[in-house]
Amino acid sequence: MKWIIALTLSAVLAIPAAAAPDCKTGIAGAQAGAPLAGPRFSKMVAKRLDLTPEQRDTLAAMRDAHRESMRILADQYKPTLCDFYLETTPDDPAFATKAASASQAAASLAAGAVELSAQWRTEFQALLTDEQKAKWVDVKADIATKMAERRGRRGKRQQSE
């Protein structure tokens, strides 16, 4: 379960980078809430945990609601963060004030994202049977291993450049 929080926080911490080039698409772009709220995640979970058709439908509804909640959360802080990253320079007399506002907005966004993640995890666990919960432990471990391998490959590519 720690990996879910790590994924959420990594997405939130990437917000300044995502916000800097283009705030028109949203703070976290079109992938707010991803990968946990994405269709690929739902398909993988349905297959690996042998979800029933009813569980699949519920998971899809949860995914859509979570994605919308993340979008709304990000949109609340978008003006402050975009103003700071796109419109403010260090020689601006209001730079310190805008930096403080952006810092507070980013902290609020991160806190909201963690709360939404906790809500998602609670709903997801309630959806599963005891047998599926046991399988989920193994699935999470597999995902964590694959993510670590990807990070390692990405790190090696960046070091060689």
GUVO-630997 format. One record per residue: residue number from 1; residue in one letter; x, y, z of N, C-alpha, C, O in turn. Coordinates in nm, 4 decimals. Each point is the difference from the previous one (the first is absolute). Last residue first. Example, Ala and Ser with C-alpha at 12.3 -4.5 7.8 and 13.67 -1.06 7.14 Angstrom:
2
  num  residu      n.xx      n.yy      n.zz     ca.xx     ca.yy     ca.zz      c.xx      c.yy      c.zz      o.xx      o.yy      o.zz
    2       S    1.2850   -0.2250    0.7080    0.0820    0.1190    0.0060   -0.0770    0.1090    0.0730    0.0509    0.1108    0.0169
    1       A   -0.0219   -0.6828   -0.0239   -0.0890    0.1190    0.0000    0.0900    0.1200    0.0000    0.1036   -0.0019    0.0665
//
This chain:
161
  num  residu      n.xx      n.yy      n.zz     ca.xx     ca.yy     ca.zz      c.xx      c.yy      c.zz      o.xx      o.yy      o.zz
  161       E    2.3703    1.0180   -2.0850   -0.0176    0.1180   -0.0877    0.0932    0.1105    0.0324   -0.0033    0.1046   -0.0649
  160       S   -0.0470   -0.5242    0.3115    0.0826   -0.0141   -0.1191   -0.0110    0.1205   -0.0938    0.0809    0.0143   -0.0917
  159       Q   -0.3382   -0.0534    0.4955    0.1416    0.0108    0.0345    0.0878   -0.0055   -0.1231    0.1068    0.0610   -0.0027
  158       Q   -0.5744   -0.1290   -0.0377    0.0283    0.1398    0.0324    0.1473    0.0199    0.0324    0.0568    0.1040   -0.0335
  157       R   -0.2151   -0.5440   -0.0439   -0.0076    0.0796   -0.1239    0.0387    0.1444    0.0273    0.0737    0.0600   -0.0783
  156       K   -0.1070   -0.3490    0.4461    0.1177   -0.0326   -0.0792    0.0017    0.0807   -0.1308    0.1056    0.0457   -0.0439
  155       G   -0.4841   -0.0088    0.3223    0.1160    0.0630    0.0614    0.1275   -0.0258   -0.0779    0.0838    0.0892   -0.0135
  154       R   -0.4795   -0.3059   -0.1166   -0.0093    0.1420   -0.0311    0.1202    0.0737    0.0556    0.0551    0.0883   -0.0657
  153       R   -0.1013   -0.5432    0.1682    0.0326    0.0184   -0.1417    0.0001    0.1473   -0.0376    0.0864    0.0461   -0.0746
  152       G   -0.2215   -0.1536    0.5112    0.1413   -0.0313   -0.0192    0.0433    0.0191   -0.1442    0.1066    0.0557   -0.0262
  151       R   -0.5607   -0.0116    0.1357    0.0757    0.1139    0.0529    0.1488   -0.0232   -0.0194    0.0735    0.0930   -0.0333
  150       R   -0.3553   -0.4451   -0.0820   -0.0129    0.1109   -0.0947    0.0794    0.1214    0.0467    0.0678    0.0656   -0.0792
  149       E   -0.0924   -0.4346    0.3688    0.0813   -0.0332   -0.1177   -0.0049    0.1134   -0.1017    0.1026    0.0359   -0.0578
  148       A   -0.3783   -0.0003    0.4317    0.1399    0.0172    0.0398    0.0927   -0.0299   -0.1173    0.0998    0.0692   -0.0203
  147       M   -0.5581   -0.1509   -0.0385    0.0266    0.1438    0.0064    0.1454    0.0267    0.0364    0.0627    0.0894   -0.0569
  146       K   -0.2131   -0.5349    0.0605    0.0081    0.0516   -0.1370    0.0307    0.1490   -0.0014    0.0774    0.0469   -0.0835
  145       T   -0.1497   -0.2490    0.5024    0.1226   -0.0518   -0.0606    0.0177    0.0557   -0.1413    0.1089    0.0442   -0.0366
  144       A   -0.5091    0.0530    0.2624    0.1122    0.0723    0.0608    0.1325   -0.0436   -0.0608    0.0874    0.0829   -0.0249
  143       I   -0.4756   -0.3155   -0.1031   -0.0009    0.1358   -0.0550    0.1195    0.0782    0.0533    0.0686    0.0685   -0.0759
  142       D   -0.1412   -0.4960    0.2543    0.0427   -0.0081   -0.1403    0.0101    0.1387   -0.0625    0.0962    0.0303   -0.0706
  141       A   -0.2739   -0.0598    0.5035    0.1440   -0.0291    0.0026    0.0556   -0.0087   -0.1422    0.1091    0.0501   -0.0272
  140       K   -0.5734   -0.0008    0.0776    0.0708    0.1234    0.0371    0.1507   -0.0212    0.0004    0.0755    0.0856   -0.0460
  139       V   -0.3439   -0.4625   -0.0208   -0.0076    0.0892   -0.1170    0.0751    0.1291    0.0285    0.0759    0.0478   -0.0843
  138       D   -0.1279   -0.3544    0.4378    0.0970   -0.0472   -0.0993    0.0031    0.0906   -0.1226    0.1069    0.0282   -0.0540
  137       V   -0.4286    0.0646    0.3822    0.1322    0.0163    0.0614    0.1090   -0.0411   -0.1002    0.1003    0.0698   -0.0147
  136       W   -0.5519   -0.1461   -0.0940    0.0404    0.1382   -0.0222    0.1378    0.0274    0.0590    0.0763    0.0793   -0.0552
  135       K   -0.3046   -0.4945    0.1241    0.0657    0.0088   -0.1312    0.0559    0.1402   -0.0229    0.1060    0.0161   -0.0604
  134       A   -0.3615   -0.0786    0.4462    0.1249   -0.0761    0.0126    0.0782    0.0045   -0.1319    0.1219    0.0170    0.0010
  133       K   -0.5483    0.1712    0.0025    0.0907    0.0826    0.0811    0.1346   -0.0689    0.0157    0.1043    0.0651   -0.0052
  132       Q   -0.4502   -0.3039   -0.2011    0.0545    0.1022   -0.0899    0.0958    0.0924    0.0749    0.1006    0.0431   -0.0563
  131       E   -0.3329   -0.3652    0.3059    0.0928   -0.0668   -0.0916    0.0666    0.1010   -0.0935    0.1201   -0.0080   -0.0257
  130       D   -0.4623    0.1604    0.3114    0.1205   -0.0336    0.0766    0.1052   -0.0670   -0.0883    0.1192    0.0273    0.0139
  129       T   -0.4421    0.2939   -0.2727   -0.0256   -0.1105    0.0925    0.1301   -0.0273    0.0765    0.1050    0.0544   -0.0342
  128       L   -0.2228    0.4437   -0.1802    0.0613   -0.1323   -0.0148   -0.0491   -0.1019    0.1026   -0.0371    0.0343    0.1122
  127       L   -0.0834    0.4441   -0.1323   -0.0507   -0.0667   -0.1194    0.0439   -0.1466   -0.0067   -0.0700   -0.0834   -0.0576
  126       A    0.2292    0.3915    0.3887   -0.1374   -0.0418    0.0313   -0.0623   -0.0778   -0.1159   -0.0900   -0.0813    0.0207
  125       Q    0.5185    0.2791   -0.0749    0.0067   -0.1153    0.0901   -0.1393   -0.0531    0.0339   -0.0194   -0.1209    0.0124
  124       F    0.0443    0.5151   -0.2688    0.0526   -0.1128   -0.0761    0.0045   -0.1261    0.0864   -0.0419   -0.1071   -0.0438
  123       E   -0.0783    0.5172    0.2435   -0.1062   -0.0487   -0.0879    0.0452   -0.1245   -0.0769   -0.0765   -0.0948   -0.0174
  122       T    0.3984    0.3099    0.2832   -0.1060   -0.0533    0.0851   -0.1119   -0.0604   -0.0846   -0.0462   -0.1107    0.0276
  121       R    0.3935    0.3370   -0.2486    0.0475   -0.1264    0.0553   -0.1060   -0.0662    0.0869   -0.0172   -0.1218   -0.0042
  120       W   -0.0720    0.5542   -0.1683    0.0054   -0.0991   -0.1079    0.0375   -0.1375    0.0560   -0.0644   -0.1003   -0.0308
  119       Q    0.0861    0.4657    0.3253   -0.1396   -0.0329   -0.0311   -0.0062   -0.1092   -0.1062   -0.0770   -0.0951    0.0129
  118       A    0.4962    0.2680    0.0887   -0.0498   -0.0788    0.1126   -0.1448   -0.0429   -0.0243   -0.0379   -0.1135    0.0287
  117       S    0.2298    0.4041   -0.3394    0.0619   -0.1315   -0.0103   -0.0499   -0.0907    0.1116   -0.0297   -0.1172   -0.0235
  116       L   -0.0986    0.5661    0.0330   -0.0712   -0.0719   -0.1061    0.0567   -0.1409   -0.0181   -0.0748   -0.0943   -0.0257
  115       E    0.2969    0.3735    0.3298   -0.1342   -0.0311    0.0502   -0.0801   -0.0776   -0.1040   -0.0674   -0.0973    0.0337
  114       V    0.4853    0.2594   -0.1626    0.0171   -0.1100    0.0953   -0.1363   -0.0406    0.0568   -0.0276   -0.1190    0.0156
  113       A    0.0374    0.4919   -0.2951    0.0272   -0.1204   -0.0781    0.0176   -0.1213    0.0916   -0.0449   -0.1097   -0.0331
  112       G   -0.0056    0.5368    0.2272   -0.1249   -0.0457   -0.0606    0.0181   -0.1285   -0.0779   -0.0864   -0.0877    0.0023
  111       A    0.4684    0.2946    0.1748   -0.0838   -0.0520    0.1088   -0.1317   -0.0535   -0.0553   -0.0462   -0.1064    0.0412
  110       A    0.3327    0.3218   -0.3439    0.0579   -0.1281    0.0435   -0.0850   -0.0625    0.1106   -0.0249   -0.1205   -0.0016
  109       L   -0.0951    0.5502   -0.1410   -0.0252   -0.0968   -0.1067    0.0528   -0.1382    0.0394   -0.0677   -0.1008   -0.0203
  108       S    0.1630    0.4603    0.3009   -0.1427   -0.0338    0.0083   -0.0368   -0.1047   -0.1044   -0.0783   -0.0912    0.0267
  107       A    0.5143    0.2618   -0.0384   -0.0191   -0.0792    0.1217   -0.1460   -0.0430    0.0144   -0.0281   -0.1142    0.0365
  106       A    0.1366    0.4049   -0.3881    0.0570   -0.1323   -0.0256   -0.0178   -0.0912    0.1214   -0.0291   -0.1187   -0.0151
  105       A   -0.1030    0.5671    0.0601   -0.0886   -0.0688   -0.0942    0.0505   -0.1416   -0.0268   -0.0787   -0.0946   -0.0028
  104       Q    0.3478    0.3787    0.2639   -0.1202   -0.0390    0.0735   -0.0962   -0.0771   -0.0898   -0.0604   -0.0978    0.0440
  103       S    0.4396    0.2760   -0.2484    0.0411   -0.1041    0.0947   -0.1205   -0.0502    0.0794   -0.0168   -0.1205    0.0185
  102       A   -0.0429    0.4861   -0.3039    0.0163   -0.1229   -0.0781    0.0387   -0.1157    0.0903   -0.0456   -0.1127   -0.0197
  101       S    0.0206    0.5364    0.2157   -0.1341   -0.0456   -0.0392    0.0073   -0.1306   -0.0783   -0.0804   -0.0907    0.0215
  100       A    0.4849    0.2995    0.0921   -0.0647   -0.0511    0.1209   -0.1398   -0.0531   -0.0326   -0.0404   -0.1045    0.0510
   99       A    0.2722    0.3163   -0.3949    0.0664   -0.1266    0.0317   -0.0641   -0.0628    0.1236   -0.0221   -0.1210    0.0041
   98       K   -0.1168    0.5491   -0.1289   -0.0542   -0.1004   -0.0922    0.0641   -0.1370    0.0245   -0.0659   -0.1029   -0.0152
   97       T    0.2305    0.4646    0.2651   -0.1401   -0.0234    0.0359   -0.0612   -0.1078   -0.0875   -0.0702   -0.0883    0.0492
   96       A    0.5060    0.2325   -0.1498   -0.0015   -0.0721    0.1281   -0.1428   -0.0337    0.0420   -0.0264   -0.1101    0.0482
   95       F    0.0870    0.3750   -0.4443    0.0496   -0.1367   -0.0145   -0.0109   -0.0793    0.1307   -0.0494   -0.1127   -0.0004
   94       A   -0.0724    0.5849   -0.1472   -0.0897   -0.0882    0.0753    0.0473   -0.1461   -0.0016   -0.0751   -0.0905    0.0361
   93       P    0.3081    0.4418   -0.2751   -0.0090    0.0444    0.1395   -0.0874   -0.0925    0.0871    0.0193   -0.0073    0.1214
   92       D    0.2677   -0.1588   -0.5531   -0.1348    0.0509    0.0283   -0.0064    0.0420    0.1465    0.0399   -0.0775    0.0869
   91       D    0.3343   -0.1502   -0.2975    0.0087    0.1457    0.0108   -0.1356    0.0664    0.0224   -0.0069    0.1220    0.0147
   90       P    0.0571   -0.6040   -0.0753    0.0620    0.0451    0.1255    0.0119    0.1516    0.0136    0.0068    0.0509    0.1119
   89       T   -0.4090   -0.2477   -0.4030    0.1455   -0.0147   -0.0080    0.0610    0.0542    0.1295   -0.0643    0.0773    0.0710
   88       T   -0.4487   -0.2578   -0.2843    0.0797    0.0663    0.1024    0.1483   -0.0294   -0.0197    0.0403   -0.1141   -0.0226
   87       E   -0.4154   -0.0722   -0.2421   -0.0075    0.1457   -0.0069    0.0952    0.0725    0.0939    0.0195    0.1206   -0.0149
   86       L   -0.0738   -0.6135   -0.0335    0.0025    0.0552   -0.1356    0.0118    0.1512   -0.0050    0.0528    0.0545   -0.0969
   85       Y   -0.0655   -0.3219    0.5116    0.0956   -0.0647   -0.0896    0.0106    0.0658   -0.1369    0.1061   -0.0039   -0.0622
   84       F   -0.4178    0.1727    0.3978    0.1367    0.0010    0.0508    0.0985   -0.0560   -0.1022    0.1031    0.0619   -0.0261
   83       D   -0.5600   -0.0698   -0.0786    0.0459    0.1385    0.0084    0.1450    0.0039    0.0459    0.0819    0.0731   -0.0556
   82       C   -0.2955   -0.4889    0.0566    0.0331    0.0447   -0.1357    0.0515    0.1429    0.0008    0.0951    0.0321   -0.0712
   81       L   -0.2488   -0.2119    0.4787    0.1231   -0.0651   -0.0433    0.0414    0.0458   -0.1397    0.1181    0.0244   -0.0250
   80       T   -0.5262    0.1396    0.2030    0.1122    0.0444    0.0819    0.1310   -0.0587   -0.0497    0.0993    0.0714   -0.0138
   79       P   -0.5063   -0.2118   -0.1994    0.0322    0.1414   -0.0252    0.1220    0.0489    0.0777    0.0850    0.0694   -0.0558
   78       K   -0.2394   -0.5311    0.1248    0.0612    0.0298   -0.1287    0.0316    0.1486   -0.0194    0.1120    0.0316   -0.0404
   77       Y   -0.3496   -0.2835    0.4021    0.1291    0.0621    0.0258    0.0719    0.0441   -0.1269    0.1056    0.0631    0.0063
   76       Q   -0.5372   -0.2805   -0.0106   -0.0114    0.0991    0.1074    0.1300    0.0780    0.0180   -0.0025    0.1189    0.0318
   75       D   -0.0293   -0.4923   -0.3336   -0.0516    0.1253   -0.0553   -0.0146    0.1093    0.1056    0.0073    0.1185   -0.0326
   74       A    0.1179   -0.5630    0.1598    0.1081    0.0681   -0.0716   -0.0456    0.1355   -0.0541    0.0750    0.0975    0.0056
   73       L   -0.4016   -0.3683    0.1991    0.1009    0.0416    0.0966    0.1116    0.0786   -0.0684    0.0375    0.1079    0.0459
   72       I   -0.3605   -0.3078   -0.3188   -0.0575    0.1140    0.0727    0.1010    0.0542    0.1003    0.0165    0.1214    0.0120
   71       R    0.1023   -0.5131   -0.2379   -0.0030    0.1132   -0.0928   -0.0522    0.1255    0.0698    0.0564    0.1083   -0.0153
   70       M   -0.0639   -0.5139    0.2531    0.1375    0.0490   -0.0156    0.0052    0.1212   -0.0924    0.0748    0.0946    0.0247
   69       S   -0.4881   -0.3112    0.0246    0.0376    0.0656    0.1260    0.1411    0.0567   -0.0081    0.0254    0.1110    0.0468
   68       E   -0.1763   -0.3721   -0.4076   -0.0687    0.1294    0.0032    0.0356    0.0774    0.1268    0.0225    0.1209   -0.0055
   67       R    0.1401   -0.5578   -0.0321    0.0648    0.0841   -0.1002   -0.0623    0.1404   -0.0002    0.0710    0.1002   -0.0073
   66       H   -0.2725   -0.4269    0.2761    0.1310    0.0398    0.0545    0.0713    0.0948   -0.0965    0.0568    0.1009    0.0418
   65       A   -0.4615   -0.2941   -0.1835   -0.0248    0.0966    0.1076    0.1317    0.0514    0.0580    0.0138    0.1192    0.0277
   64       D    0.0082   -0.4602   -0.3519   -0.0476    0.1244   -0.0595   -0.0230    0.1085    0.1055    0.0342    0.1164   -0.0206
   63       R    0.0864   -0.5487    0.1682    0.1095    0.0605   -0.0757   -0.0426    0.1346   -0.0565    0.0727    0.0987    0.0121
   62       M   -0.3991   -0.3633    0.1968    0.0927    0.0568    0.0983    0.1131    0.0743   -0.0706    0.0372    0.1105    0.0395
   61       A   -0.3315   -0.3496   -0.3090   -0.0675    0.1175    0.0552    0.0888    0.0701    0.1030    0.0074    0.1229    0.0036
   60       A    0.1482   -0.5276   -0.1800   -0.0012    0.1027   -0.1050   -0.0664    0.1282    0.0505    0.0483    0.1099   -0.0273
   59       L   -0.0568   -0.4846    0.3110    0.1360    0.0530   -0.0109    0.0067    0.1099   -0.1058    0.0658    0.1018    0.0212
   58       T   -0.4684   -0.3370    0.0219    0.0217    0.0862    0.1161    0.1380    0.0637   -0.0056    0.0149    0.1188    0.0290
   57       D   -0.1175   -0.4349   -0.3562   -0.0808    0.1204   -0.0198    0.0200    0.0989    0.1139    0.0116    0.1205   -0.0219
   56       R    0.1947   -0.5395    0.0603    0.0624    0.0773   -0.1084   -0.0752    0.1310   -0.0235    0.0608    0.1057   -0.0170
   55       Q   -0.2414   -0.4165    0.3202    0.1178    0.0663    0.0566    0.0698    0.0858   -0.1049    0.0477    0.1094    0.0303
   54       E   -0.4056   -0.3736   -0.1738   -0.0491    0.1069    0.0874    0.1158    0.0773    0.0617   -0.0042    0.1227    0.0088
   53       P    0.1037   -0.5066   -0.2707   -0.0480    0.1126   -0.0826   -0.0511    0.1170    0.0851    0.0218    0.1161   -0.0349
   52       T    0.3424   -0.4086    0.2741   -0.1278   -0.0330   -0.0627   -0.0421    0.1173   -0.0885    0.0540    0.1098    0.0139
   51       L    0.4682   -0.2265    0.0997   -0.1169    0.0754    0.0434   -0.1247   -0.0466   -0.0750    0.0061   -0.0377   -0.1170
   50       D    0.4951   -0.1187    0.1688   -0.1218   -0.0712   -0.0393   -0.1260    0.0697    0.0505   -0.0842   -0.0614    0.0655
   49       L    0.5591    0.2025   -0.0420   -0.0754   -0.0333    0.1210   -0.1290   -0.0750   -0.0294   -0.0777   -0.0289    0.0910
   48       R    0.3816    0.1740   -0.4403    0.0854   -0.0635    0.1004   -0.0765   -0.0450    0.1247    0.0380   -0.0972    0.0651
   47       K   -0.2664    0.3349   -0.4233    0.0557   -0.1276   -0.0454    0.0749   -0.0725    0.1115   -0.0231   -0.1184    0.0242
   46       A   -0.1524    0.5483    0.0587   -0.1107   -0.0915   -0.0289    0.0521   -0.1378   -0.0394   -0.0532   -0.1025    0.0424
   45       V    0.3664    0.4505    0.0172   -0.0557   -0.0459    0.1271   -0.1106   -0.1020   -0.0240   -0.0049   -0.1036    0.0663
   44       M    0.1892    0.3095   -0.4431    0.0995   -0.0860    0.0627   -0.0548   -0.0574    0.1301    0.0141   -0.1194    0.0266
   43       K   -0.2749    0.4382   -0.2499    0.0039   -0.1260   -0.0754    0.0970   -0.0987    0.0639   -0.0298   -0.1190    0.0108
   42       S    0.0068    0.5543    0.1713   -0.1243   -0.0739    0.0242   -0.0005   -0.1346   -0.0711   -0.0425   -0.1006    0.0569
   41       F    0.4028    0.3940   -0.1371    0.0036   -0.0496    0.1374   -0.1231   -0.0856    0.0278    0.0108   -0.1096    0.0550
   40       R    0.0042    0.3336   -0.4600    0.0947   -0.1115   -0.0003    0.0108   -0.0621    0.1384    0.0091   -0.1220    0.0140
   39       P   -0.2739    0.5156   -0.0732   -0.0627   -0.1218   -0.0508    0.0945   -0.1197   -0.0010   -0.0438   -0.1125    0.0241
   38       G    0.1284    0.5098    0.3376   -0.0045   -0.0209   -0.1437   -0.0655   -0.1301   -0.0412   -0.0088   -0.0941    0.0789
   37       A    0.1267    0.3086    0.3633   -0.1369    0.0196   -0.0469   -0.0136   -0.0271   -0.1492   -0.1038    0.0302   -0.0591
   36       L    0.5230   -0.0660    0.2974   -0.0969   -0.0754    0.0780   -0.1417    0.0120   -0.0531   -0.0815   -0.0898    0.0212
   35       P    0.5072    0.3012   -0.1725   -0.0516   -0.1139   -0.0717   -0.1107   -0.0731    0.0738   -0.0624   -0.0908   -0.0551
   34       A   -0.0059    0.5541    0.0341    0.0617   -0.1170   -0.0614    0.1247   -0.0370    0.0784    0.0583    0.0890    0.0619
   33       G   -0.3277    0.3041    0.0232   -0.0497   -0.1226    0.0624    0.0614   -0.1255   -0.0573   -0.0190   -0.1078    0.0564
   32       A    0.0321    0.5116   -0.3656   -0.0261    0.0179    0.1429   -0.0597   -0.1274    0.0575   -0.0991   -0.0530   -0.0503
   31       Q    0.2637    0.1650   -0.4165    0.0203   -0.1223    0.0764   -0.0233    0.0180    0.1492    0.0512   -0.0790    0.0793
   30       A   -0.0568    0.4133   -0.4424   -0.1152   -0.0884   -0.0165    0.0093   -0.1223    0.0876   -0.0953   -0.0774    0.0085
   29       G    0.3670    0.4960    0.1631   -0.0325   -0.0406   -0.1358   -0.1209   -0.0914   -0.0027   -0.0806   -0.0001    0.0930
   28       A    0.2456    0.2258    0.2944    0.0627   -0.1295   -0.0226   -0.0329   -0.0527   -0.1395    0.0126   -0.1195   -0.0266
   27       I   -0.1643    0.5510    0.1305    0.1219   -0.0097    0.0792    0.0720   -0.1318   -0.0251    0.1209   -0.0015   -0.0229
   26       G   -0.4194    0.1901   -0.3709   -0.0231   -0.0364    0.1391    0.1314   -0.0217    0.0704    0.1025   -0.0261   -0.0629
   25       T   -0.1653    0.1805   -0.3954   -0.0512   -0.1367    0.0093   -0.0269   -0.0430    0.1427   -0.0509   -0.1099    0.0223
   24       K    0.2364    0.5427   -0.1360   -0.1303   -0.0120   -0.0663   -0.0605   -0.1384    0.0185   -0.1222   -0.0135    0.0058
   23       C    0.5644    0.1838    0.1345   -0.1052   -0.0090    0.1004   -0.1376   -0.0133   -0.0628   -0.0990   -0.0125    0.0720
   22       D    0.6386   -0.0766   -0.2006   -0.1319    0.0193   -0.0580   -0.1083   -0.0174    0.1040   -0.0317   -0.1124    0.0388
   21       P    0.5240    0.1065    0.0483   -0.0074    0.0203   -0.1428   -0.1388    0.0337   -0.0537   -0.0111    0.0717   -0.0994
   20       A    0.0892   -0.1346    0.5874    0.0857    0.0996   -0.0604   -0.0183    0.0147   -0.1507   -0.0156    0.1134   -0.0455
   19       A   -0.2011   -0.4451    0.3362   -0.0662    0.1293   -0.0102    0.0842    0.0994   -0.0788   -0.0544    0.0864   -0.0689
   18       A    0.2153   -0.5226    0.1676   -0.1120   -0.0109   -0.0936   -0.0645    0.1354   -0.0210   -0.0474    0.0299   -0.1096
   17       A    0.3923   -0.0606    0.4236    0.0544   -0.0273   -0.1329   -0.1109   -0.0069   -0.1033    0.0161    0.0484   -0.1120
   16       P   -0.1408    0.0077    0.5659    0.0691    0.1175   -0.0526    0.0566   -0.0226   -0.1398   -0.0071    0.0893   -0.0844
   15       I   -0.2082   -0.4629    0.2981   -0.0892    0.1069   -0.0449    0.0767    0.1231   -0.0484   -0.0340    0.0527   -0.1059
   14       A    0.1874   -0.4809    0.3114    0.0342    0.0320   -0.1380   -0.0827    0.1154   -0.0530    0.0205    0.0431   -0.1135
   13       L   -0.0933   -0.2299    0.5441    0.1274    0.0700    0.0002    0.0459    0.0366   -0.1406    0.0827    0.0897   -0.0168
   12       V   -0.4771   -0.3451    0.0707   -0.0202    0.1343    0.0540    0.1303    0.0793   -0.0028   -0.0001    0.1184   -0.0336
   11       A    0.0135   -0.5697   -0.0955   -0.0788    0.0763   -0.0978   -0.0183    0.1431    0.0468    0.0098    0.0932   -0.0798
   10       S    0.1990   -0.3874    0.3711    0.0895    0.0276   -0.1123   -0.0733    0.0778   -0.1082    0.0585    0.0868   -0.0648
    9       L   -0.3064   -0.2299    0.4388    0.0910    0.1089    0.0318    0.0944    0.0313   -0.1149    0.0308    0.1166   -0.0247
    8       T   -0.3193   -0.4814   -0.0267   -0.0780    0.1228    0.0096    0.0910    0.1179    0.0276   -0.0105    0.1040   -0.0651
    7       L    0.2047   -0.5288    0.0649   -0.0405    0.0397   -0.1345   -0.0762    0.1307    0.0015    0.0225    0.0871   -0.0841
    6       A    0.0963   -0.2744    0.4982    0.1188    0.0455   -0.0717   -0.0348    0.0451   -0.1410    0.0513    0.1018   -0.0465
    5       I   -0.3863   -0.2974    0.3075    0.0314    0.1339    0.0491    0.1205    0.0555   -0.0746    0.0027    0.1177   -0.0362
    4       I   -0.1117   -0.5525   -0.0609   -0.1080    0.0857   -0.0480    0.0255    0.1434    0.0447   -0.0160    0.0939   -0.0781
    3       W    0.3039   -0.4341    0.2286    0.0300    0.0393   -0.1376   -0.1101    0.0890   -0.0558    0.0274    0.0847   -0.0850
    2       K   -0.0621   -0.2853    0.5167    0.0881    0.1158    0.0002    0.0273    0.0481   -0.1417    0.0215    0.1193   -0.0217
    1       M   -0.2651   -0.5149    0.1153   -0.0806    0.1190    0.0000    0.0853    0.1258    0.0000   -0.0448    0.1066   -0.0423
//
